[in-house]
């Protein structure tokens, strides 16, 4: 919905190189007016854009080509071309901007402006908008263009800035945030990380029909919304230790992991604290882990850090950088913590090498299958595989979900995990992977010989009844190696024991511009059901989607707004 301008100062214009004749108009025929640089900051979808702006007769003007470039790839994208046949500037809505503008204008304190007679067409139809020409460039007022392209316009008088927003696509909902917040957009492509970082965005389906967005920044912020995505409450929780390690919404309680470094290798220093809260986030109690028990100097190092519970057992599967060993190095490995939630005590050994040891562990997942917990690690050394382990904290059976070629300990693996779920009969891991036959050498920093880091979308499926070292089946859902696109790390959402959704984002291989969202349903054996579907102008984020009210839902954060996305389950 287009928002009204709330200030007469909010007039934004387009500029393009003068492509037709220019003349003065009836205001001051043959005369000029002064054009001075505008002092307003401009934001598009909450991101600061650096546009040359002018103030002409107390109105602020900015360049359409700059705005078109900034909006490109969004639901308000448009292209600007010169229509030679009609001798006019033409705006083509719905098209990405693909014309490079030559910036040959100097920087002076002021310019002269005259009224322009250049024609303007929007999708082939003439539009009459007053325009000025400055230094052989035409400038048009954007207050008229906003409803025709369209996009939303706001003016923040306190901050003296102009805020432009792309239109909200169907099944999406924009919410203004109070205060600044870090973005959580899907930035994994085209530069895939060698290892993950702690997840800082969560979405929770509450028992009363509301949903809560959880974000870790300077504090943990919990914002709750009704079924229409309208905000109804907000609260913050201060960190008890300086490092955030993960959040989990359990059946009865919420859990937050905090940590601090221990470079001095002090055995008595607390390195991890897991705090329990009730469902209103009132603190209940906590469990503390000291450096000497976990041999930890840096908690949650190269970790996603995830939790799961069954009965009175909570498992936190994360990682750590360990005490220095005989080789003079501090090695990184997984760290699996089992907690008895009745007594809030640690149940398992946290020593140098746990029985489910993985080094290095660059991503971690945990779920319960009955009374046993199932762990997934992205290992680059011992073992060099996507490792699945099922056990009880003392003994584990391990299977490889995807063997990774290359030297032991080479951090660059060409593989990233995006999700882990359990069906009625199988363990399912969603991942993306390069074509490993194209790699000449794996190092700690690069994949030598690989020209482009393009990855196919894949599921690795292992039957539950497989014996130790069982063989996983690899099912390719979408091929991207050798195409014009790059696919992000996929998301995996469990809908039922026999129905799952896999989602991923496309990017243009050349420009890296964000493209369409893709999703497909698979059954409990990882087999595609139906066809791959496309949604334009939806963006994935760090937040893992959830199922709520027969919809798959997630959100993205901009600095000042949040967008919820909803896909009705078919």
C-alpha positions, 0 to 999 in steps of 0.5 A: 500500500502506497504511503502518503507523502508527509512533507512538502519537501519530499520530492524526488526526481529522476535523472538520465542523460538528455536524450531529446530536445530541452526548452524552458517553460512558462514559469520563467521562459528562457530563464534559469533557477538555481539547483543546489545539492540536497542535504537529505540522506536516502535509503532504499529498503533501509539501505543507505544509497548514495544518490546525487540530489538537488534542491530546486525551488525548495524541492529535493531531486534525485536520479532515476537511474540511480534509483532504478539500479538500487531497486533492481531485483526487488518487486519495484524494479524498473528499467530506463531506456531511450525510445528513439521512435517516440523521441522519449524517455521510457520507464519499463516497470517490472524489468531489472535496470541494465543500463550503465550511466556515465557519471560525467558531472562535476561537483560544484556548490550549485548549478542552473536548472531549466524546465524540460520538455522531454517526453516521458513514457511509462510502459508505453503510455505518455505521462505528464510530469514537470521536469528540470534539466541540469547540466544536460540531464533531465530530472523528474519529480518522483512523487508522481512516479511513486504510484506509477512504478510503484514504490513506497515513500516516507520522510523522516523529519527527525533524521532528515532522510528519505526512505523508499521501499519496494512494494510488498509482494503477495504473501509477504508482510512488512513490519517497521522495527523500533530501533536499528537491527542487523540484517539477516539476509541470505548472504551465503551466495555467491561466497559460500562460507568455509564454516558456519557461525552461530545462528542469531535469528529464530522464529518460534510458533507459540502455543497461543497462535502467535509467533515470536521472532528472536534476534541476538544482537547486543541483547537478545530481543524477542518480538511477538506477532499475531496471526496477521503479523501485527506486533503485540509485545516486545522484550529484551534479555541481557547476556549473562556472558559476552558471547551468544551461543544459541537459543532453543524453544523447548516444550516447557522452557526456553534455553539460551547459551552464553559463553566467554573466552578462556585464552589463559586456560583457567580450569576454574573459569566458566566458559559456557552457561546454559540458562533456562527460562519459562515461556515468558522468559522469566529466568528459572536456573542455569548450568555452568561449564568450566574450562577444565571440564570442557578443555575450552579456550573459545566456546562456539568457535566456527559453530552454528550451535543447535539444541534438541530435547527428549523428556528430561534430556537436553542436548546442545551440539556446538563446537569449541577451540580446545586447550593447546595440545603437544603440537603447540596448537589450539585445535577446533572440534565439536562439543556435545553437552547433555543436560539433565533438566530435572537437576540442571546438571551435565550428564556426559564427559566433555573432555579432550576427545568425546566419543563422537569426536569430529575435528574440525566441525564446521556445522552442527545439527541435533535431533532426537530419534526416540530416546537416542539423539542423532548428531550431524557434523560438517567435518573437514579432517577427522572424519572428512565427511558429513558425519551422522552419529546416533548414540547416548552420550557414551557410545555412537554409531557413525555413518557418512552422509557425504564423503568429501574429497581432499586433504585432511584438514583442508578447510575448503570443502566445496560442501555446505549443509542447510538442514537436517530432519528425520522422516518415518524411515530415514535421516535426511540432510539437505546440502549443496555441493560443487562438482568435485571432479573439477577441483585440482587441490583442496587447501585451507583457503580455496578450491584450486582449479575451480573457476566458479563456486557453483553448487548443485542442490542435493539431499543425502538420505540414510535409512534408519535401519542402516547398520554402522557405516551404512551408505547414504543415497544422494538425490540431486534436486537441482543442477546449477554447475555450468549454468548461468545461476548460483544456488544458495545453501538450501533450507529443509522444513519438516511438514509431516513425517512423509512431507518436507519442503526444500527451499533455496535462493538463486543468484545471477552468476555474473552480477551476483544479483539476488534472483528467484526463490525456488522450493520443492516438496519431497517425501520421506524418502527424499524423492521429489513430489510435483515440480520445482516452484518459483516465487519472485521477490522472496528472500531467504535469510539466516532464520530457518523457516517454520510451519505455522497455521498450515504455512511455511513462514520465515522472516528477513531483517533490514536495519529498520524493518522486517519482512515476513514471508509465507508459503501456503502448504499444498 
